[in-house]
Amino acid sequence: MNILLVYPRFPQSFWSFDKTLELVNFKAQLPPLGLITVASILPQSWHYQLVDRNVRPVTEAEWQWADIVIISAMIVQKPDFLASIQEAKAHQKLVAVGGPYPTALPHELESSGADFAILDEGEITLPLFVEAIERGDRSGTFRSDGVKPAVTDTPVPRYDLLELDAYAEMSVQFSRGCPFQCEFCDIIVLYGRKPRTKEPDQLLAELQCLYDLGWRRSIFMVDDNFIGNKRNVKRLLQAMQPWMAERNYPFSFATEASIDLAQDSELMQMMVDCNFGTVFLGIETPDDDSLNLTRKFQNLRDPLVDSVKAIAHAGLRVMAGFIIGFDGEKTGAGRRVTQFVEETAIPTAMFSMLQALPDTALWHRLAKEERLLGQSADANQVTLMNFRPTRPIEEIANEYVEAFWQLYDPLVVLNRTYRHFLMLGEGQKQAYQGRTQSAGSPEINWIMVRAFLIICWRQGVLRKTRWRFWGNLIAMLWRYPHVAANYISVCAQAEHFIDFRERVKANIETQLAAYLACQPEPAPTAPAAQTAA
């Protein structure tokens, strides 16, 4: 059986890093971990090829070779997901689909042309699909009926199917699920609130596989909350540290975590010891009332500013997510986000308008209140909200555009990155115990040298950043040379955001104008004297 695995294209977004990837000759930021895990769960007597459409198109020979085409997608990939199905059907292939998008919105598959829907988690539903194929079935839907599988038996993903040189980072997964109850989050809907973890030996086997394939760059631990089960995470890190040290720290790691990481100095030190260099935090908003409303209670335990600074001083670079548009939100929420980001000097701040994702607590509440504007969602940074907010949409949209524009003003983001790396440099100086390079520092080769020269030209000559760029760089090389290469790589990321803010502004303003044009005119109000009569 010949299985062609197809991963649809992502639209340009905050996370696509288009302009940054162009600098260093990579095609995509991350590989399709879900599909290579699917390939490891399906029978190994079958034959597999994988095409990531973010890297290259499917060739005619690959379409002809396939007996079955399997396509997986997230909601944001919907347009190319549907296009990929149509292309496969045009080649008269059986098509099976799965992943977060089909699982969250299965009713949207009805007109897609897909033959099989392999929903929920594949450890349970993929064997059902295999049984159907072996029976000769030509269609079917497979669900786990609410059962969440243990991940202790999940095999090592088929990393050998990837075009490794196309990616800026690799992906591994240690856990699924999150213990918290944020109203807007679909992770707890898809994977539950009880984090399920792999055994340390499993994860080390995955790292060994990547090591044997020659990978020596960054790895993103894709867990939605890496520290959801702190006990098991510490077991993993305890096993990882000697493995990494024996191989002279071949990888750096990035991950996502809840902000209560700041409360556990031992855990932060263990992460640094294993060459974790970056952590993404879901901060969402500095407004306590909004955090309380959306049930993000973990962000209310300690002052957010202190927590961010504690993580940076521990030696972990902070990235963070922010949202505007919560119910009851007061005017000026966008400005408060930019003030918070400036105060904490977070270099990379993802900012978006709130979206109601399918089957979340927020989705169900808004549906009950008849405030949803459709039965779909688009989790991107260039679309209006998909529900009616409690304050005027034009006020929220204008604040969002203004804040995004300010966050990624070239001089503002350059200075913010510099101030963050001063904290990081001091933290890593204390925590690294003799290591001479910051986790996540790029490999020095001709491509990186060329990228560095382009950054120097754009940020050090062409833009208004020219004097500050050179002053910051010289100071960083003098004070904290071990983080200088990493500092430049984060400066390079700004190239994407400086360009992307133009897209955010144009798209949101266009959509807002169209939305307002469709709203009914307010009824005329009678003059006061006439009303009194």
For each residue, the residues with C-beta under 8 A, 3 or more apart:
1: 43 45 46 47 67 68 133
2: 46 47 49 65 66 67 68
3: 39 42 46 47 48 49 66 67 68 69 70
4: 48 49 50 51 58 62 63 65 66 68 69 70 93
5: 32 35 36 38 39 48 49 50 51 69 70 71 72 161
6: 50 51 53 58 69 70 71 84 88
7: 32 35 50 51 52 53 54 71 72 73
8: 53 71 73 77 79 80 81 83 84
9: 53 54 77 80
10: 13 15 16 54 76 77 80
11: 16 76 77 79 380
12: 16 18 500 503
13: 10 16 76 380 381 382 500
14: 350 351 352 381 497 500
15: 10 29 350
16: 10 11 12 13 21 29 496
17: 20 21 29 168 493 496
18: 12 21 22 496 499 500
19: 22 23 495 496 498 499 500
20: 17 23 24 492 493 495 496
21: 16 17 18 24 25 26 27 28 29 168
22: 18 19 25
23: 19 20 450 451 454 455 492 495
24: 20 21 168 442 447 448 451 492
25: 21 22 447
26: 21 29 166 167 168
27: 21 54 55 56 166 167
28: 21 31 52 54 55 166 167 168
29: 15 16 17 21 26 167 168 169
30: 33 167 168 169 170 171 220 222
31: 28 36 52 162 167 170 171
32: 5 7 35 36 50 52 72
33: 30 36 37 157 171 172 173 222
34: 37 38 72 99 122
35: 5 7 32 38 39 50 70 72
36: 5 31 32 33 39 40 50 157 158 159 161 162
37: 33 34 40 41 122 154 155 157 158 173
38: 5 34 35 41 42 70 72 98 122 126
39: 3 5 35 36 42 48 50 157 158 161
40: 36 37 154 155 156 157 158
41: 37 38 122 123 126 127 154 155
42: 3 38 39 46 48 126 130
43: 1 46 130
44:
45: 1
46: 1 2 3 42 43
47: 1 2 3
48: 3 4 5 39 42 158 161
49: 2 3 4 5 62 65 66 161
50: 4 5 6 7 32 35 36 39 158 161 162
51: 4 5 6 7 55 56 57 58 59 62
52: 7 28 31 32 55 56 162 163 166
53: 6 7 8 9 56 57 58 80 84
54: 7 9 10 27 28
55: 27 28 51 52 163 166
56: 27 51 52 53 163
57: 51 53
58: 4 6 51 53 62 63 87
59: 51 62 63
60: 63 64
61: 64 65
62: 4 49 51 58 59 65 66
63: 4 58 59 60 66 87 88 91 93
64: 60 61 91
65: 2 4 49 61 62
66: 2 3 4 49 62 63 69 88 91 93
67: 1 2 3 93 94
68: 1 2 3 4 93 94 95 96 133
69: 3 4 5 6 66 84 88 93 94 95 96
70: 3 4 5 6 35 38 95 96 97 98 118
71: 5 6 7 8 81 84 85 88 95 96 97 98 114
72: 5 7 32 34 35 38 97 98 99
73: 7 8 77 78 80 81 97 99 100 101 102
74: 77 99 100 101 379
75: 78 100 101 104 105 357 358 376 377 378 379
76: 10 11 13 378 379 380
77: 8 9 10 11 73 74 80 81 101
78: 73 75 81 82 101 108 376 378
79: 8 11 82 83
80: 8 9 10 53 73 77 83 84
81: 8 71 73 77 78 84 85 97 101
82: 78 79 85 86 112
83: 8 79 80 86 87
84: 6 8 53 69 71 80 81 87 88
85: 71 81 82 88 89 95 97 112 113 114
86: 82 83 89 90 113
87: 58 63 83 84 90 91
88: 6 63 66 69 71 84 85 91 93 95
89: 85 86 92 93 95 113
90: 86 87
91: 63 64 66 87 88
92: 89
93: 4 63 66 67 68 69 88 89
94: 67 68 69 115 116 138
95: 68 69 70 71 85 88 89 113 114 115 116
96: 68 69 70 71 114 115 116 117 118 129
97: 70 71 72 73 81 85 102 109 112 114 116 117 118
98: 38 70 71 72 102 103 117 118 119 122 125
99: 34 72 73 74 102 103
100: 73 74 75 103 104 186 190
101: 73 74 75 77 78 81 104 105 108
102: 73 97 98 99 105 106 108 109 114 117 119
103: 98 99 100 106 119 120 190
104: 75 100 101 186 189 190 357 358 359
105: 75 101 102 108 109 358 375 376 377
106: 102 103 109 117 119 141
107: 110 375
108: 78 101 102 105 111 112 376
109: 97 102 105 106 112 114 117
110: 107
111: 108
112: 82 85 97 108 109
113: 85 86 89 95
114: 71 85 95 96 97 102 109 117
115: 94 95 96 138 139 140
116: 94 95 96 97 129 132 139 140 141 142
117: 96 97 98 102 106 109 114 140 141 142
118: 70 96 97 98 122 125 126 128 129 142
119: 98 102 103 106 125 141 142 143 144
120: 103 124 125 143 144
121: 124 125 144 148 149 176 191
122: 34 37 38 41 98 118 125 126
123: 41 126 149 150 151 153 154
124: 120 121 127 128 144 147 149
125: 98 118 119 120 121 122 128 129 142 143 144
126: 38 41 42 118 122 123 129 130 142
127: 41 124 130 131
128: 118 124 125 131 132 142
129: 96 116 118 125 126 132 133 140 142
130: 42 43 126 127 133 134
131: 127 128 134 135
132: 116 128 129 135 137 140 142
133: 1 68 129 130 136 137
134: 130 131
135: 131 132
136: 133
137: 132 133 140
138: 94 115
139: 115 116
140: 115 116 117 129 132 137
141: 106 116 117 119
142: 116 117 118 119 125 126 128 129 132
143: 119 120 125
144: 119 120 121 124 125 147 148 149
145:
146:
147: 124 144
148: 121 144 176 177 191 192 194 196
149: 121 123 124 144 153 196
150: 123 153 196
151: 123 154 173 175 176 196 197 198
152: 198 199 202
153: 123 149 150
154: 37 40 41 123 151 198 202
155: 37 40 41
156: 40 159 202 205 206 209
157: 33 36 37 39 40 172 206 209
158: 36 37 39 40 48 50 161
159: 36 156 162 164 170 206 209 210 213 215
160: 213
161: 5 36 39 48 49 50 158
162: 31 36 50 52 159 166 167
163: 52 55 56 166 167
164: 159 167 170 213 214 215
165:
166: 26 27 28 52 55 162 163
167: 26 27 28 29 30 31 162 163 164 170
168: 17 21 24 26 28 29 30 217 218
169: 29 30 217 218 219 220 254
170: 30 31 159 164 167 210 215 217 218 219 220 251
171: 30 31 33 219 220 222
172: 33 157 203 206 207 210 219 220 221 222
173: 33 37 151 176 198 221 222 223
174: 197 198 203 221 223 226 233 236
175: 151 195 196 197 198 223 225 226 228 229 232 233
176: 121 148 151 173 191 192 195 196 223 224
177: 148 187 188 191 192 193 194 195 196 224 228
178: 185 187 188 191 193 195 224 225 228 258
179: 193 194 195 225 228 229
180: 185 188 193 225 258 295 296 297 298
181: 188 193 295 297 361
182: 185 188 282 294 295 296
183: 293 294 295 360 361 362 365
184: 294 323 354 355 356 357 360 361 362
185: 178 180 182 188 189 357 360
186: 100 104 189 190 357 358 359 360
187: 177 178 190 191 224 225
188: 177 178 180 181 182 185 191 192 193
189: 104 185 186 357 358 359 360
190: 100 103 104 186 187
191: 121 148 176 177 178 187 188 196 224
192: 148 176 177 188 196
193: 177 178 179 180 181 188
194: 148 177 179
195: 175 176 177 178 179 225 228 229 232
196: 148 149 150 151 175 176 177 191 192
197: 151 174 175 229 232 233 236
198: 151 152 154 173 174 175 202 203
199: 152 202 203
200: 203 204 235 236 238 239 240
201: 204 205 239
202: 152 154 156 198 199 205 206
203: 172 174 198 199 200 206 207 236 240
204: 200 201 207 208 239 240 243
205: 156 201 202 208 209
206: 156 157 159 172 202 203 209 210
207: 172 203 204 210 211 219 240 243 251
208: 204 205 211 212
209: 156 157 159 205 206 212 213
210: 159 170 172 206 207 213 215 219 251
211: 207 208 214 215 247 250 251
212: 208 209
213: 159 160 164 209 210
214: 164 211
215: 159 164 170 210 211 219 250 251
216: 250 251 443
217: 168 169 170 251 252 443
218: 168 169 170 251 252 253 254 277 440
219: 169 170 171 172 207 210 215 251 252 253 254
220: 30 169 170 171 172 253 254 255
221: 172 173 174 226 253 254 255 256
222: 30 33 171 172 173 255 256
223: 173 174 175 176 226 228 255 256
224: 176 177 178 187 191 228 256
225: 175 178 179 180 187 195 228 256 257 258
226: 174 175 221 223 233 255 256 257 279
227: 230 233 257 258 260 261 264 267
228: 175 177 178 179 195 223 224 225 258
229: 175 179 195 197 232 233
230: 227 233 234 264 267
231: 234 235
232: 175 195 197 229 235 236
233: 174 175 197 226 227 229 230 236 237 267
234: 230 231 237 238 266 267 270
235: 200 231 232 238 239
236: 174 197 200 203 232 233 239 240
237: 233 234 240 241 267 270 271 273 274
238: 200 234 235 241 270
239: 200 201 204 235 236 242 243
240: 200 203 204 207 236 237 243 244 274
241: 237 238 244 245 270 273 274
242: 239 245 246
243: 204 207 239 240 246 247
244: 240 241 247 249 250 251 274 275
245: 241 242 248 249
246: 242 243
247: 211 243 244 250
248: 245
249: 244 245 252 275 435
250: 211 215 216 244 247
251: 170 207 210 211 215 216 217 218 219 244 275
252: 217 218 219 249 275 276 277 439 440 441
253: 218 219 220 221 271 274 275 276 277 278 439
254: 169 218 219 220 221 276 277 278 279 280 440
255: 220 221 222 223 226 276 278 279 280
256: 221 222 223 224 225 226 279 280 281 282
257: 225 226 227 261 279 280 281
258: 178 180 225 227 228 261 281 282 298
259: 262 281 282 283 298 299 302 304 307 308 311
260: 227 263 264 298 301 302 307
261: 227 257 258 264 267 268 279 281 311
262: 259 268 302 306 307 308 310 311
263: 260 301 302 307
264: 227 230 260 261 267 268
265: 268 269 314
266: 234 269 270
267: 227 230 233 234 237 261 264 270 271
268: 261 262 264 265 271 272 311 314 315 316
269: 265 266 272 273 314 431
270: 234 237 238 241 266 267 273 274
271: 237 253 267 268 274 276 279 316
272: 268 269 275 276 314 315 316 428 431 432 439
273: 237 241 269 270 431 433
274: 237 240 241 244 253 270 271
275: 244 249 251 252 253 272 439
276: 252 253 254 255 271 272 279 316 439
277: 218 252 253 254 316 317 438 439 440 486
278: 253 254 255 316 317 318 319 439 440
279: 226 254 255 256 257 261 271 276 311 316 317 318 319
280: 254 255 256 257 319 320 321
281: 256 257 258 259 261 308 311 318 319 320 321
282: 182 256 258 259 296 299 320 321
283: 259 286 299 304 308 320 321 322 340
284: 290 291 294 296 299 321 322 323
285: 290 291 322 323 324 326 329 333 336 337
286: 283 304 336 337 339 340
287: 290 291 326 329 330 333 336
288: 291 292 300
289: 292 293 328 330
290: 284 285 287 293 294 326 328 329 333
291: 284 285 287 288 294 296 297 299 300
292: 288 289 295 296 297 300
293: 183 289 290 326 327 328
294: 182 183 184 284 290 291 326 362
295: 180 181 182 183 292 361
296: 180 182 282 284 291 292 299 300
297: 180 181 291 292 300 301
298: 180 258 259 260 301
299: 259 282 283 284 291 296 304
300: 288 291 292 296 297
301: 260 263 297 298
302: 259 260 262 263 306 307
303: 306 307
304: 259 283 286 299 307 308 340 344
305: 308 309 340 343 344
306: 262 302 303 309 310
307: 259 260 262 263 302 303 304 310 311
308: 259 262 281 283 304 305 311 312 318 320 344 346
309: 305 306 312 313 344 423
310: 262 306 307 313 314
311: 259 261 262 268 279 281 307 308 314 316 318
312: 308 309 315 316 317 318 345 420 423 424 427
313: 309 310 423 426 427
314: 265 268 269 272 310 311 427 431
315: 268 272 312 424 427 428 430 431 432
316: 268 271 272 276 277 278 279 311 312 424 427
317: 277 278 279 312 347 420 421 424 440 486 490
318: 278 279 281 308 311 312 344 346 347 420
319: 278 279 280 281 346 347 348 349 350
320: 280 281 282 283 308 341 346 348 349 350
321: 280 281 282 283 284 349 350 351 352
322: 283 284 285 337 340 341 349 350 351 352
323: 184 284 285 326 351 352 353 354
324: 285 329 333 334 337 351 352 353 354 396 399 400 403
325: 329 333 353 354 385 389 396 400
326: 285 287 290 293 294 323 329 333 354
327: 293 389 390
328: 289 290 293 390
329: 285 287 290 324 325 326 333 389 390 391 396
330: 287 289 333
331: 391 395 399
332: 335 336 399
333: 285 287 290 324 325 326 329 330 336 337 396 399
334: 324 337 338 399 400 402 403
335: 332 338 339 399 402 403
336: 285 286 287 332 333 339 340
337: 285 286 322 324 333 334 340 341 349 351 403 407
338: 334 335 341 342 403 406 407
339: 286 335 336 342 343
340: 283 286 304 305 322 336 337 343 344
341: 320 322 337 338 344 345 346 349 407 416
342: 338 339 345 412 416
343: 305 339 340
344: 304 305 308 309 318 340 341
345: 312 341 342 416 417 419 420 423
346: 308 318 319 320 341 349 416 420
347: 317 318 319 413 416 417 420 421 490 493
348: 319 320 490 493 497
349: 319 320 321 322 337 341 346 407
350: 14 15 319 320 321 322 381
351: 14 321 322 323 324 337 381 400 403 404 407
352: 14 321 322 323 324 355 379 380 381
353: 323 324 325 381 383 384 385 396 397 400 508
354: 184 323 324 325 326 385 389
355: 184 352 377 378 379 383 385 386
356: 184 360 362 363 366 372 377 385 386 387
357: 75 104 184 185 186 189 360 362 363 377 379
358: 75 104 105 186 189 363 376 377
359: 104 186 189 363 364
360: 183 184 185 186 189 356 357 363 364
361: 181 183 184 295 364 365
362: 183 184 294 356 357 365 366
363: 356 357 358 359 360 366 367 372
364: 359 360 361 367 368
365: 183 361 362 368 369
366: 356 362 363 369 371 372 387
367: 363 364 370 371 372
368: 364 365
369: 365 366
370: 367
371: 366 367 387 388
372: 356 363 366 367 375 386 387
373: 385 386 387 388
374: 386
375: 105 107 372
376: 75 78 105 108 358 386
377: 75 105 355 356 357 358 386
378: 75 76 78 355 383 386
379: 74 75 76 352 355 357
380: 11 13 76 352 383
381: 13 14 350 351 352 353 404 500 504
382: 13 503 504 507 508
383: 353 355 378 380 386 507 508 511
384: 353 393 397 508 511 512 515
385: 325 353 354 355 356 373 389 393 396
386: 355 356 372 373 374 376 377 378 383
387: 356 366 371 372 373
388: 371 373 393
389: 325 327 329 354 385 392 393 396
390: 327 328 329
391: 329 331 395 396
392: 389 395 396
393: 384 385 388 389 396 397 512 515
394: 397 398 512 516
395: 331 391 392 398 399
396: 324 325 329 333 353 385 389 391 392 393 399 400
397: 353 384 393 394 400 401 508 509 512
398: 394 395 401 402 512
399: 324 331 332 333 334 335 395 396 402 403
400: 324 325 334 351 353 396 397 403 404 504 508
401: 397 398 404 405 504 505 508 509
402: 334 335 398 399 405 406
403: 324 334 335 337 338 351 399 400 406 407
404: 351 381 400 401 407 408 501 504 505
405: 401 402 408 409 501 504 505
406: 338 402 403 409 412
407: 337 338 341 349 351 403 404 412 413 497 501
408: 404 405 412 413 494 497 498 500 501
409: 405 406 412 413
410: 413 414 459 463 464 465 494 498
411: 414 415 463 464 465 468
412: 342 406 407 408 409 415 416
413: 347 407 408 409 410 416 417 494 497 498
414: 410 411 417 418 459 465 468 469 472 491 494
415: 411 412 418 419 468 472
416: 341 342 345 346 347 412 413 419 420
417: 345 347 413 414 420 421 487 490 491 494
418: 414 415 421 422 472 475 476 487
419: 345 415 416 422 423
420: 312 317 318 345 346 347 416 417 423 424
421: 317 347 417 418 424 425 476 480 483 486 487 490
422: 418 419 425 426 479 480
423: 309 312 313 345 419 420 426 427
424: 312 315 316 317 420 421 427 428 438 480 483
425: 421 422 428 429 438 476 479 480 482 483
426: 313 422 423 429 430 480
427: 312 313 314 315 316 423 424 430 431
428: 272 315 424 425 431 432 438 439 480 482 483
429: 425 426 432 480 482
430: 315 426 427
431: 269 272 273 314 315 427 428
432: 272 315 428 429 435 482
433: 273
434:
435: 249 432 482
436: 482
437: 441 482 485
438: 277 424 425 428 441 482 483 485 486
439: 252 253 272 275 276 277 278 428 486
440: 218 252 254 277 278 317 486 489
441: 252 437 438 483 485 486 489
442: 24 448 485 486 488 489
443: 216 217 448
444: 448 449 485
445: 448 449
446: 449 450
447: 24 25 450 451
448: 24 442 443 444 445 451 452
449: 444 445 446 452 453
450: 23 446 447 453 454
451: 23 24 447 448 454 455 492
452: 448 449 455 456 488
453: 449 450 456 457
454: 23 450 451 457 458
455: 23 451 452 458 459 460 488 491 492 495
456: 452 453 459 460 461 469
457: 453 454 460 461 462
458: 454 455 461 462 463 495
459: 410 414 455 456 462 463 465 466 469 491 494
460: 455 456 457 465 466 469 470 473
461: 456 457 458 466
462: 457 458 459 466
463: 410 411 458 459 466
464: 410 411
465: 410 411 414 459 460 468 469
466: 459 460 461 462 463 469 470
467: 470 471
468: 411 414 415 465 471 472
469: 414 456 459 460 465 466 472 473 491
470: 460 466 467 473 474
471: 467 468 474 475
472: 414 415 418 468 469 475 476
473: 460 469 470 476 477 484 487 488
474: 470 471 477 478
475: 418 471 472 478 479
476: 418 421 425 472 473 479 480 481 483 484 487
477: 473 474 481 484
478: 474 475 481
479: 422 425 475 476
480: 421 422 424 425 426 428 429 476 483 484
481: 476 477 478 484
482: 425 428 429 432 435 436 437 438
483: 421 424 425 428 438 441 476 480 486 487
484: 473 476 477 480 481 487 488
485: 437 438 441 442 444 488 489
486: 277 317 421 438 439 440 441 442 483 489 490
487: 417 418 421 473 476 483 484 490 491
488: 442 452 455 473 484 485 491 492
489: 440 441 442 485 486 492 493
490: 317 347 348 417 421 486 487 493 494
491: 414 417 455 459 469 487 488 494
492: 20 23 24 451 455 488 489 495
493: 17 20 347 348 489 490 496 497
494: 408 410 413 414 417 459 490 491 497 498
495: 19 20 23 455 458 492 498 499
496: 16 17 18 19 20 493 499 500
497: 14 348 407 408 413 493 494 500 501
498: 19 408 410 413 494 495 501
499: 18 19 495 496 502 503
500: 12 13 14 18 19 381 408 496 497 503 504
501: 404 405 407 408 497 498 504 505
502: 499 505 506
503: 12 382 499 500 506 507
504: 381 382 400 401 404 405 500 501 507 508
505: 401 404 405 501 502 508 509
506: 502 503 509 510
507: 382 383 503 504 510 511
508: 353 382 383 384 397 400 401 504 505 511 512
509: 397 401 505 506 512 513
510: 506 507 513 514
511: 383 384 507 508 514 515
512: 384 393 394 397 398 508 509 515 516
513: 509 510 516 517
514: 510 511 517 518
515: 384 393 511 512 518 519
516: 394 512 513 519
517: 513 514
518: 514 515
519: 515 516
520:
521:
522:
523:
524:
525:
526: 530 531
527: 530 531
528: 531 532
529: 532 533
530: 526 527 533
531: 526 527 528
532: 528 529
533: 529 530
